[in-house]
Amino acid sequence: MRVDIGALASLPKERGVRVTVGETSIAVFRIGDDVYAIGDRCSHAEASLAEGEVYGTDVECPRHGSEFDLQTGDPGALPATKPVPTYEVSIEDGTVFLILEDA
């Protein structure tokens, strides 16, 4: 399934936004002209990663400070030890699409 989430120019730079597709919450981040999408919930404490601070290509959970790699979903700092899901993103003619597996 391909989901249009809007124009690249409309995404804020260096911070996250939450996108909901069905019952799935996804945190989307624009870093320069690249866009990353990961599961919105921290694997440790269920906090919204879209609300976290961005450092390069990592996002810090606003609740307990775990960091997640926006490219892989892997945790880089405790207390989280489990990765969050990542989602494929494509940008075509300035429009950003999430590529999701059909449910």
N, C-alpha and C positions, 0 to 999 in steps of 0.2 A: 504494500500500500504506500502510495506517495501522498504526503500531506504538505500543502502549501502553507508556510508559516509567515509569509510576507516578504517585503523587500529587504535586501541586505542593508540598505541605507537606513531602514527604520529600526534595526537592532542596535541597542546601546553598545558602545565600545567598552571592552574590559569589564563587563559585569553581566550577570545572568538575568534571564527572564524565564518564567514558568509557562510551559505550553501543555495543555491537557488534550490528549487524543483518546477518546473513549474514557476508560477508567485509568489510563496511564498518565502520570505526571512526569514531564521531561524538562530538565534544566538546559537551556540553550545559551551558549556563550559566544560572543563575537570577539575574536582576538585579531586585530588588524582586519584583513579581508578573509580570514578563515573563520569558520563556524564549527563549533563542537556541540554535541548533544549527549547528555548522560542522564541516568535516572535521577529524579529530583530528590529522592530521600536518602539521607546518610544511612549507610549500612549499620552504623552503631547506634544512633539515637533518634532516627526518624525525623531529623530536622531538614528543612528545605535547603538544598544546595544552591538553588537559584538565588538565595539571599546571602550567599557566602562571598567573601573577599577573593578576588582573583589575583594570583601571583604567577605571571608568565602563563604557562599552560596547566596550572594547578588551581583548584578552588579549595578554600578552607571552609569547613563546616562552621556555621555560626554558633553552634551549641557547645561543642567540646574541642574544637580546633583540629579535628582530623583533616588531612588534606587528601584530595583525589586528583589523579592525573586526568585531564580532560580528554586525552587521546585514547587511553586504555581503560579508564574507570578504576584503576588500581589505587589502593590507599598508599599514601607515602608517609603518614604519621599516625601514631596511636591517638586515640583508643580504637579506631576502626581497623579491622583486620580483613574484612571481606570487601571485594570490589563491588562497584555499582555497575549496572548495565550501561553500555554505550550504544549509540544509534548512528546509523549512516546519515550523512547530510550531503546534499548536492546543491550547487548554486548555478542557476541557468538564467542568463539574461537579467541578472540582478535580483532574481527571485530565489528564496531559500526554500528547499524542500527537505522534509524528514522522510527517510525511507524506512518503513516499518514492516516487520513480518506480518502477514495476514493472520488474524486471530482465528 
